[in-house]
Amino acid sequence: MLSDKLNPQVRRTHEWTFEALMLLLQEKEFDKITIKEITNKAGIARQTFYRNYSDKNDIVQKYIDIIFMDFVKQLDGKTKSLDMCLCYFKTLKNYQHSLIELTQFYDSEVIYKTFSKYLDVFIGFLKQKECAAKEQQQPDYLKRYQIMYQVGGAIFITAEWVKEKMEVSVDKMASTLEVISSSNYFYDAENNFNLP
């Protein structure tokens, strides 16, 4: 699972660099922004940039890393799915301005791409909900696909929520995600079939 610790100085560097990139994106296209412009705007040395990033595309991912570290920290000790969903949406709400700004300069696909890196975080807390009986009833490949299905849905819901400027409350989003995660729209009890 993702660590919830980050050196405060490195965290500040990631935040400043991300803010610098967002400011520069107001002036010109991403492809035309240079590393020198980013480091000047962020107030960091070029060596610091290359110590922390592989390239300028990495700036967004490192910023999303901070968001997920905060999320993991908030998850500590939570076992109920609604509490986990609340932690998730509260953490994202804390970064509302940055996430909305990010989707304005890129598009909502940036959420799918950057959040998909955290499949293991999502899978970790979804697996916590599995009861022993259910765990033994299903083959491993089916469990894995079910979790991937839920995670993909959670990421798409997140992207849509950010695109809509997070107008729906955190509580409603958490409840919605929990209800959707616990039900299966396509399930038909009368025509249920057994998988091999």
N, C-alpha and C positions, 0 to 999 in steps of 0.2 A: 504494500500500500504506500501511497505517496507520503513523504515526510511532511511534518507540519512545522519544520524549523528551517529558517533561512537567516544567514548572517544579516543583521540590520543594515549594514553598509551596502551589501549586495542588493538587498531589497530596495533601498533608496535609489541605487543606480538603475535598477529595472524600472522603477516608477518614473524617474526623471527622463530616462531614455524613451519610454513609451509616450510620456507627455510631449517631449520634443518632437517625436515622430508625428503625433496627432496635430501639433501646431504647424509643422511643415506641410502636412497634407492639406491644410487649408490654403496653402500658397501654390503648391504644384503637385503633379502626379508622383506616385510612389517611385516609378522607374527613374525619374529625374532627380530624386533626392540623393545626395551623396552622404557617405559616412562622415565626412568632415562637417557637413551642415548639421547632421544629427548630434555629433559630439560637441560642436560649438553651442548649439541650442540647449543641450542637456547640461553643459558645463562639466563634461568629463573628458579625460584624456583619451586619445585614440587607442593607446595600449589597454586602457580599461575596457573600451568597447570590445576589442578582440579577445580579451580575457573572459568576457561574459557572453559573447554572441559569436555564432559562426558566420552570420551575415545579417543584413538588415531585416530579412524575413523573420529571423529568430526573435526579434524584439517583441512581436505580438505574442508568440508562444510563451516567452518568459514571463510576460505580464499575466497571461492566463494561468501560468504556474502559480503565481502569487495568489490568485483568486482561489484556486483549488487547494492550496496549502491552508488558506483561511477556512475553507469548507471542511477539510479533514480535521482541523483543530476543533471546530464547532461540533463535529460528529462525535467526539469523544464521549463514550458511555451511552450513546443513544442506541436503542434497539428497536423502538417502534417505528414503523414505516412512515407514519405521519410526522413524527419528530424529525426523521431524517430528511423528508421532503421539505419541511419548514426550514431546517438548517441550510439546505441547498438554495432555496429561493431567497432567504434572508441574506445569505452571503452574496448572491448575485445582485440583490437590491442595493447592497452597500457599494457596489461598483456600477450602479445604474448609468451615471453620466459617461463613464469610460466605455462601457459596452455599447451604449446607443451610438456614441460618437464613432466607435470602431465600425459598426455596421453601416454608418453613413459614408465612410470613406472607402470601405471595401464593399461588402454586401453581407446578407445573413449567412452566406456560405462560410464566412470566416468562423462563425460559431460552430458549424458542423466540423470543419477541419481541425480547429484548435481543441474543441471539447472532446473529439473522438480519441485524442491521445489518452484520455482518462477513463477508457473503458474498464481498466482494472479497478479503479476507484468505485465506479458504479457497480461493477460485478461484485466487488467485495461487500458492499452494503446490501445488495439484493440477495446475495447468498446467505447473509445473516438471518434472513426471514424464513429460509427453508426449514420446514420441520423434518424430522428424521423419517417419518412415514412417507412423505412426498419424495424425499431424496432417494428412497429405495424403489419407488414405484416407476420411475422414469429412467430410460437409458441416458447415459452421459451426454450423447450428442444432442438429444432433445432438450435437456436442461440448458446446455450451452446456447442453443439457438433461441430458446425462450428468453434467456437473459439478454442476448444480443438484440432481440426484437424489442424488449422493454427499454434497453439503453438507447437504441436508435430513436425510439419514440420520445424518450425524455429529452434527447438532444434536439430533435425537431421542434418539440414544444417550447424548449428554451429559446431557440432561434426565433420562433414566431412571437414569443412574449417580448423579447428584446426589440424585434422589428416593430412591434406595436407600442414601443416606448414604455414597457412594463406598467401599463395602466391598470391591469388586473392586480388586485392585492396579493401579497405574499401568501396570506392564509388561504385565499381561493385557489391560487396556483398549487399550493401544497396539497390541498384536499383533492383537487382535480387529478393531479399526478398519482396520488395514492389510489383513487377510485379506478383510474384507467389501468394502473399497474396490477390491481387485484382482480380485474375482470377481463374477459376476453370477448370482444364484440363478435368474433366469428364462431365462437363455441356454440354448438347445437347439441344439447344433451340427448335428444331423441335419435340423432343420426351420428352419435359418437362412434369413433372407430379406434381400433387398437393398432398401435404402431408395432412393426416387427422388432 
